[in-house]
Amino acid sequence: MATPTGILELVESFNRNRDAYLSGAYNETQLRREFVDPFFEVLGWDMFNKLGYAEAYKDVIHLWEIIFISVTSRLR
């Protein structure tokens, strides 16, 4: 099986800007939006529920869980 064109384009894009991506200024959200999500789209996943499926039938469910721990509450 040949490598899909979209995957080759993602690899080329990464190689062109490699230094910027490895600099430490490039964050996880940027990585996901520019490489991970498009990677899975090329493989046929409906990353953004373009088909309008109900939650139980989506290919991908994005989790946006953030946990905050108060430093002052730990000092008490």
Backbone as XML, in Angstrom:
<?xml version="1.0"?>
<chain id="A" units="angstrom">
  <residue number="1" name="MET">
    <atom name="N" x="0.843" y="-1.178" z="0.000"/>
    <atom name="CA" x="0.000" y="0.000" z="0.000"/>
    <atom name="C" x="0.890" y="1.244" z="0.000"/>
  </residue>
  <residue number="2" name="ALA">
    <atom name="N" x="0.620" y="2.153" z="-0.883"/>
    <atom name="CA" x="1.384" y="3.393" z="-0.971"/>
    <atom name="C" x="0.971" y="4.354" z="0.142"/>
  </residue>
  <residue number="3" name="THR">
    <atom name="N" x="1.899" y="5.187" z="0.546"/>
    <atom name="CA" x="1.613" y="6.185" z="1.568"/>
    <atom name="C" x="0.681" y="7.242" z="0.983"/>
  </residue>
  <residue number="4" name="PRO">
    <atom name="N" x="-0.423" y="7.549" z="1.675"/>
    <atom name="CA" x="-1.347" y="8.563" z="1.165"/>
    <atom name="C" x="-0.660" y="9.925" z="0.988"/>
  </residue>
  <residue number="5" name="THR">
    <atom name="N" x="-1.052" y="10.641" z="-0.053"/>
    <atom name="CA" x="-0.468" y="11.943" z="-0.364"/>
    <atom name="C" x="-0.560" y="12.906" z="0.822"/>
  </residue>
  <residue number="6" name="GLY">
    <atom name="N" x="-1.699" y="12.898" z="1.521"/>
    <atom name="CA" x="-1.877" y="13.788" z="2.669"/>
    <atom name="C" x="-0.852" y="13.546" z="3.765"/>
  </residue>
  <residue number="7" name="ILE">
    <atom name="N" x="-0.482" y="12.299" z="3.979"/>
    <atom name="CA" x="0.536" y="11.966" z="4.983"/>
    <atom name="C" x="1.891" y="12.492" z="4.530"/>
  </residue>
  <residue number="8" name="LEU">
    <atom name="N" x="2.207" y="12.304" z="3.262"/>
    <atom name="CA" x="3.473" y="12.818" z="2.731"/>
    <atom name="C" x="3.550" y="14.338" z="2.852"/>
  </residue>
  <residue number="9" name="GLU">
    <atom name="N" x="2.433" y="15.015" z="2.635"/>
    <atom name="CA" x="2.397" y="16.474" z="2.772"/>
    <atom name="C" x="2.627" y="16.902" z="4.218"/>
  </residue>
  <residue number="10" name="LEU">
    <atom name="N" x="2.049" y="16.171" z="5.169"/>
    <atom name="CA" x="2.266" y="16.478" z="6.587"/>
    <atom name="C" x="3.734" y="16.301" z="6.959"/>
  </residue>
  <residue number="11" name="VAL">
    <atom name="N" x="4.355" y="15.236" z="6.463"/>
    <atom name="CA" x="5.773" y="14.982" z="6.742"/>
    <atom name="C" x="6.635" y="16.089" z="6.147"/>
  </residue>
  <residue number="12" name="GLU">
    <atom name="N" x="6.327" y="16.493" z="4.921"/>
    <atom name="CA" x="7.088" y="17.576" z="4.283"/>
    <atom name="C" x="6.945" y="18.878" z="5.054"/>
  </residue>
  <residue number="13" name="SER">
    <atom name="N" x="5.738" y="19.178" z="5.487"/>
    <atom name="CA" x="5.493" y="20.393" z="6.268"/>
    <atom name="C" x="6.292" y="20.367" z="7.565"/>
  </residue>
  <residue number="14" name="PHE">
    <atom name="N" x="6.272" y="19.219" z="8.243"/>
    <atom name="CA" x="7.051" y="19.111" z="9.481"/>
    <atom name="C" x="8.535" y="19.320" z="9.207"/>
  </residue>
  <residue number="15" name="ASN">
    <atom name="N" x="9.062" y="18.684" z="8.186"/>
    <atom name="CA" x="10.486" y="18.798" z="7.879"/>
    <atom name="C" x="10.888" y="20.223" z="7.519"/>
  </residue>
  <residue number="16" name="ARG">
    <atom name="N" x="10.026" y="20.959" z="6.815"/>
    <atom name="CA" x="10.327" y="22.348" z="6.449"/>
    <atom name="C" x="10.449" y="23.244" z="7.669"/>
  </residue>
  <residue number="17" name="ASN">
    <atom name="N" x="9.662" y="22.961" z="8.699"/>
    <atom name="CA" x="9.605" y="23.831" z="9.882"/>
    <atom name="C" x="10.075" y="23.133" z="11.150"/>
  </residue>
  <residue number="18" name="ARG">
    <atom name="N" x="10.849" y="22.112" z="10.999"/>
    <atom name="CA" x="11.292" y="21.261" z="12.102"/>
    <atom name="C" x="11.866" y="22.042" z="13.288"/>
  </residue>
  <residue number="19" name="ASP">
    <atom name="N" x="12.738" y="22.983" z="13.015"/>
    <atom name="CA" x="13.372" y="23.752" z="14.105"/>
    <atom name="C" x="12.332" y="24.484" z="14.958"/>
  </residue>
  <residue number="20" name="ALA">
    <atom name="N" x="11.343" y="25.071" z="14.312"/>
    <atom name="CA" x="10.303" y="25.784" z="15.058"/>
    <atom name="C" x="9.491" y="24.816" z="15.918"/>
  </residue>
  <residue number="21" name="TYR">
    <atom name="N" x="9.174" y="23.643" z="15.359"/>
    <atom name="CA" x="8.367" y="22.678" z="16.097"/>
    <atom name="C" x="9.103" y="22.089" z="17.296"/>
  </residue>
  <residue number="22" name="LEU">
    <atom name="N" x="10.402" y="21.996" z="17.201"/>
    <atom name="CA" x="11.201" y="21.418" z="18.291"/>
    <atom name="C" x="11.757" y="22.466" z="19.248"/>
  </residue>
  <residue number="23" name="SER">
    <atom name="N" x="11.422" y="23.727" z="19.041"/>
    <atom name="CA" x="12.000" y="24.824" z="19.828"/>
    <atom name="C" x="11.467" y="24.908" z="21.252"/>
  </residue>
  <residue number="24" name="GLY">
    <atom name="N" x="10.331" y="24.308" z="21.514"/>
    <atom name="CA" x="9.733" y="24.416" z="22.846"/>
    <atom name="C" x="8.609" y="25.441" z="22.878"/>
  </residue>
  <residue number="25" name="ALA">
    <atom name="N" x="8.538" y="26.316" z="21.872"/>
    <atom name="CA" x="7.480" y="27.315" z="21.807"/>
    <atom name="C" x="6.219" y="26.748" z="21.158"/>
  </residue>
  <residue number="26" name="TYR">
    <atom name="N" x="6.349" y="25.628" z="20.490"/>
    <atom name="CA" x="5.237" y="24.972" z="19.794"/>
    <atom name="C" x="4.506" y="24.091" z="20.791"/>
  </residue>
  <residue number="27" name="ASN">
    <atom name="N" x="3.219" y="24.342" z="21.009"/>
    <atom name="CA" x="2.529" y="23.630" z="22.087"/>
    <atom name="C" x="1.687" y="22.454" z="21.597"/>
  </residue>
  <residue number="28" name="GLU">
    <atom name="N" x="1.127" y="21.737" z="22.534"/>
    <atom name="CA" x="0.368" y="20.510" z="22.248"/>
    <atom name="C" x="-0.865" y="20.781" z="21.386"/>
  </residue>
  <residue number="29" name="THR">
    <atom name="N" x="-1.550" y="21.885" z="21.653"/>
    <atom name="CA" x="-2.740" y="22.216" z="20.877"/>
    <atom name="C" x="-2.376" y="22.487" z="19.426"/>
  </residue>
  <residue number="30" name="GLN">
    <atom name="N" x="-1.299" y="23.226" z="19.199"/>
    <atom name="CA" x="-0.842" y="23.489" z="17.838"/>
    <atom name="C" x="-0.494" y="22.182" z="17.127"/>
  </residue>
  <residue number="31" name="LEU">
    <atom name="N" x="0.204" y="21.312" z="17.807"/>
    <atom name="CA" x="0.576" y="20.015" z="17.242"/>
    <atom name="C" x="-0.665" y="19.220" z="16.825"/>
  </residue>
  <residue number="32" name="ARG">
    <atom name="N" x="-1.632" y="19.157" z="17.729"/>
    <atom name="CA" x="-2.850" y="18.400" z="17.446"/>
    <atom name="C" x="-3.592" y="18.972" z="16.249"/>
  </residue>
  <residue number="33" name="ARG">
    <atom name="N" x="-3.751" y="20.303" z="16.211"/>
    <atom name="CA" x="-4.526" y="20.934" z="15.138"/>
    <atom name="C" x="-3.818" y="20.870" z="13.786"/>
  </residue>
  <residue number="34" name="GLU">
    <atom name="N" x="-2.500" y="20.989" z="13.778"/>
    <atom name="CA" x="-1.769" y="21.047" z="12.517"/>
    <atom name="C" x="-1.300" y="19.694" z="11.997"/>
  </residue>
  <residue number="35" name="PHE">
    <atom name="N" x="-1.161" y="18.707" z="12.895"/>
    <atom name="CA" x="-0.635" y="17.419" z="12.454"/>
    <atom name="C" x="-1.485" y="16.217" z="12.845"/>
  </residue>
  <residue number="36" name="VAL">
    <atom name="N" x="-1.872" y="16.108" z="14.094"/>
    <atom name="CA" x="-2.565" y="14.901" z="14.552"/>
    <atom name="C" x="-3.964" y="14.793" z="13.939"/>
  </residue>
  <residue number="37" name="ASP">
    <atom name="N" x="-4.773" y="15.866" z="14.054"/>
    <atom name="CA" x="-6.115" y="15.826" z="13.475"/>
    <atom name="C" x="-6.079" y="15.605" z="11.965"/>
  </residue>
  <residue number="38" name="PRO">
    <atom name="N" x="-5.251" y="16.356" z="11.217"/>
    <atom name="CA" x="-5.183" y="16.102" z="9.772"/>
    <atom name="C" x="-4.697" y="14.689" z="9.426"/>
  </residue>
  <residue number="39" name="PHE">
    <atom name="N" x="-3.788" y="14.140" z="10.230"/>
    <atom name="CA" x="-3.301" y="12.780" z="10.015"/>
    <atom name="C" x="-4.463" y="11.785" z="10.032"/>
  </residue>
  <residue number="40" name="PHE">
    <atom name="N" x="-5.293" y="11.892" z="11.066"/>
    <atom name="CA" x="-6.410" y="10.957" z="11.179"/>
    <atom name="C" x="-7.490" y="11.228" z="10.131"/>
  </residue>
  <residue number="41" name="GLU">
    <atom name="N" x="-7.644" y="12.485" z="9.718"/>
    <atom name="CA" x="-8.585" y="12.786" z="8.630"/>
    <atom name="C" x="-8.155" y="12.100" z="7.337"/>
  </residue>
  <residue number="42" name="VAL">
    <atom name="N" x="-6.852" y="12.134" z="7.048"/>
    <atom name="CA" x="-6.331" y="11.455" z="5.853"/>
    <atom name="C" x="-6.643" y="9.965" z="5.918"/>
  </residue>
  <residue number="43" name="LEU">
    <atom name="N" x="-6.615" y="9.403" z="7.117"/>
    <atom name="CA" x="-6.902" y="7.972" z="7.284"/>
    <atom name="C" x="-8.397" y="7.663" z="7.270"/>
  </residue>
  <residue number="44" name="GLY">
    <atom name="N" x="-9.226" y="8.710" z="7.118"/>
    <atom name="CA" x="-10.661" y="8.501" z="6.974"/>
    <atom name="C" x="-11.504" y="8.751" z="8.205"/>
  </residue>
  <residue number="45" name="TRP">
    <atom name="N" x="-10.905" y="9.222" z="9.289"/>
    <atom name="CA" x="-11.665" y="9.495" z="10.499"/>
    <atom name="C" x="-12.420" y="10.815" z="10.332"/>
  </residue>
  <residue number="46" name="ASP">
    <atom name="N" x="-13.625" y="10.900" z="10.870"/>
    <atom name="CA" x="-14.420" y="12.133" z="10.865"/>
    <atom name="C" x="-14.063" y="12.906" z="12.140"/>
  </residue>
  <residue number="47" name="MET">
    <atom name="N" x="-12.975" y="13.654" z="12.088"/>
    <atom name="CA" x="-12.428" y="14.320" z="13.273"/>
    <atom name="C" x="-13.338" y="15.416" z="13.826"/>
  </residue>
  <residue number="48" name="PHE">
    <atom name="N" x="-14.169" y="16.017" z="12.987"/>
    <atom name="CA" x="-14.981" y="17.154" z="13.420"/>
    <atom name="C" x="-16.482" y="16.890" z="13.273"/>
  </residue>
  <residue number="49" name="ASN">
    <atom name="N" x="-16.836" y="15.616" z="13.208"/>
    <atom name="CA" x="-18.234" y="15.189" z="13.112"/>
    <atom name="C" x="-18.966" y="15.902" z="11.978"/>
  </residue>
  <residue number="50" name="LYS">
    <atom name="N" x="-18.345" y="15.947" z="10.823"/>
    <atom name="CA" x="-18.953" y="16.572" z="9.644"/>
    <atom name="C" x="-20.237" y="15.854" z="9.225"/>
  </residue>
  <residue number="51" name="LEU">
    <atom name="N" x="-20.363" y="14.595" z="9.606"/>
    <atom name="CA" x="-21.555" y="13.820" z="9.256"/>
    <atom name="C" x="-22.716" y="14.055" z="10.217"/>
  </residue>
  <residue number="52" name="GLY">
    <atom name="N" x="-22.452" y="14.776" z="11.314"/>
    <atom name="CA" x="-23.503" y="15.149" z="12.252"/>
    <atom name="C" x="-24.044" y="14.027" z="13.109"/>
  </residue>
  <residue number="53" name="TYR">
    <atom name="N" x="-23.212" y="13.043" z="13.414"/>
    <atom name="CA" x="-23.659" y="11.923" z="14.243"/>
    <atom name="C" x="-23.915" y="12.357" z="15.685"/>
  </residue>
  <residue number="54" name="ALA">
    <atom name="N" x="-24.801" y="11.620" z="16.354"/>
    <atom name="CA" x="-25.025" y="11.815" z="17.783"/>
    <atom name="C" x="-23.757" y="11.423" z="18.535"/>
  </residue>
  <residue number="55" name="GLU">
    <atom name="N" x="-23.611" y="11.919" z="19.734"/>
    <atom name="CA" x="-22.407" y="11.709" z="20.550"/>
    <atom name="C" x="-21.979" y="10.242" z="20.599"/>
  </residue>
  <residue number="56" name="ALA">
    <atom name="N" x="-22.923" y="9.345" z="20.741"/>
    <atom name="CA" x="-22.607" y="7.919" z="20.889"/>
    <atom name="C" x="-22.031" y="7.299" z="19.617"/>
  </residue>
  <residue number="57" name="TYR">
    <atom name="N" x="-22.200" y="7.958" z="18.477"/>
    <atom name="CA" x="-21.782" y="7.369" z="17.200"/>
    <atom name="C" x="-20.627" y="8.108" z="16.520"/>
  </residue>
  <residue number="58" name="LYS">
    <atom name="N" x="-20.090" y="9.120" z="17.158"/>
    <atom name="CA" x="-18.992" y="9.892" z="16.576"/>
    <atom name="C" x="-17.730" y="9.045" z="16.473"/>
  </residue>
  <residue number="59" name="ASP">
    <atom name="N" x="-16.925" y="9.316" z="15.432"/>
    <atom name="CA" x="-15.613" y="8.667" z="15.318"/>
    <atom name="C" x="-14.685" y="9.149" z="16.419"/>
  </residue>
  <residue number="60" name="VAL">
    <atom name="N" x="-14.797" y="10.436" z="16.777"/>
    <atom name="CA" x="-13.874" y="11.059" z="17.733"/>
    <atom name="C" x="-14.670" y="11.891" z="18.726"/>
  </residue>
  <residue number="61" name="ILE">
    <atom name="N" x="-14.338" y="11.753" z="19.980"/>
    <atom name="CA" x="-14.920" y="12.587" z="21.025"/>
    <atom name="C" x="-13.772" y="13.358" z="21.667"/>
  </residue>
  <residue number="62" name="HIS">
    <atom name="N" x="-13.814" y="14.680" z="21.523"/>
    <atom name="CA" x="-12.744" y="15.530" z="22.064"/>
    <atom name="C" x="-12.995" y="15.775" z="23.551"/>
  </residue>
  <residue number="63" name="LEU">
    <atom name="N" x="-11.981" y="15.563" z="24.342"/>
    <atom name="CA" x="-12.078" y="15.799" z="25.780"/>
    <atom name="C" x="-11.348" y="17.092" z="26.123"/>
  </residue>
  <residue number="64" name="TRP">
    <atom name="N" x="-12.010" y="17.973" z="26.814"/>
    <atom name="CA" x="-11.428" y="19.263" z="27.178"/>
    <atom name="C" x="-11.413" y="19.389" z="28.692"/>
  </residue>
  <residue number="65" name="GLU">
    <atom name="N" x="-10.816" y="18.455" z="29.344"/>
    <atom name="CA" x="-10.817" y="18.404" z="30.790"/>
    <atom name="C" x="-9.593" y="19.135" z="31.333"/>
  </residue>
  <residue number="66" name="ILE">
    <atom name="N" x="-9.846" y="20.119" z="32.166"/>
    <atom name="CA" x="-8.757" y="20.860" z="32.798"/>
    <atom name="C" x="-8.983" y="20.799" z="34.305"/>
  </residue>
  <residue number="67" name="ILE">
    <atom name="N" x="-7.941" y="20.454" z="35.014"/>
    <atom name="CA" x="-8.042" y="20.350" z="36.467"/>
    <atom name="C" x="-7.140" y="21.410" z="37.086"/>
  </residue>
  <residue number="68" name="PHE">
    <atom name="N" x="-7.726" y="22.254" z="37.926"/>
    <atom name="CA" x="-6.970" y="23.289" z="38.614"/>
    <atom name="C" x="-6.836" y="22.906" z="40.086"/>
  </residue>
  <residue number="69" name="ILE">
    <atom name="N" x="-5.639" y="23.015" z="40.596"/>
    <atom name="CA" x="-5.397" y="22.756" z="42.012"/>
    <atom name="C" x="-4.865" y="24.050" z="42.619"/>
  </residue>
  <residue number="70" name="SER">
    <atom name="N" x="-5.540" y="24.525" z="43.590"/>
    <atom name="CA" x="-5.150" y="25.765" z="44.247"/>
    <atom name="C" x="-3.912" y="25.518" z="45.109"/>
  </residue>
  <residue number="71" name="VAL">
    <atom name="N" x="-2.894" y="26.328" z="44.907"/>
    <atom name="CA" x="-1.682" y="26.206" z="45.711"/>
    <atom name="C" x="-1.989" y="26.567" z="47.149"/>
  </residue>
  <residue number="72" name="THR">
    <atom name="N" x="-2.818" y="27.562" z="47.382"/>
    <atom name="CA" x="-3.125" y="27.956" z="48.756"/>
    <atom name="C" x="-3.879" y="26.859" z="49.508"/>
  </residue>
  <residue number="73" name="SER">
    <atom name="N" x="-4.709" y="26.091" z="48.823"/>
    <atom name="CA" x="-5.441" y="25.034" z="49.517"/>
    <atom name="C" x="-4.493" y="23.915" z="49.954"/>
  </residue>
  <residue number="74" name="ARG">
    <atom name="N" x="-3.385" y="23.765" z="49.271"/>
    <atom name="CA" x="-2.418" y="22.726" z="49.642"/>
    <atom name="C" x="-1.574" y="23.169" z="50.847"/>
  </residue>
  <residue number="75" name="LEU">
    <atom name="N" x="-1.496" y="24.477" z="51.067"/>
    <atom name="CA" x="-0.664" y="24.979" z="52.165"/>
    <atom name="C" x="-1.396" y="24.967" z="53.505"/>
  </residue>
  <residue number="76" name="ARG">
    <atom name="N" x="-2.680" y="24.743" z="53.484"/>
    <atom name="CA" x="-3.468" y="24.787" z="54.736"/>
    <atom name="C" x="-3.342" y="23.537" z="55.526"/>
  </residue>
</chain>
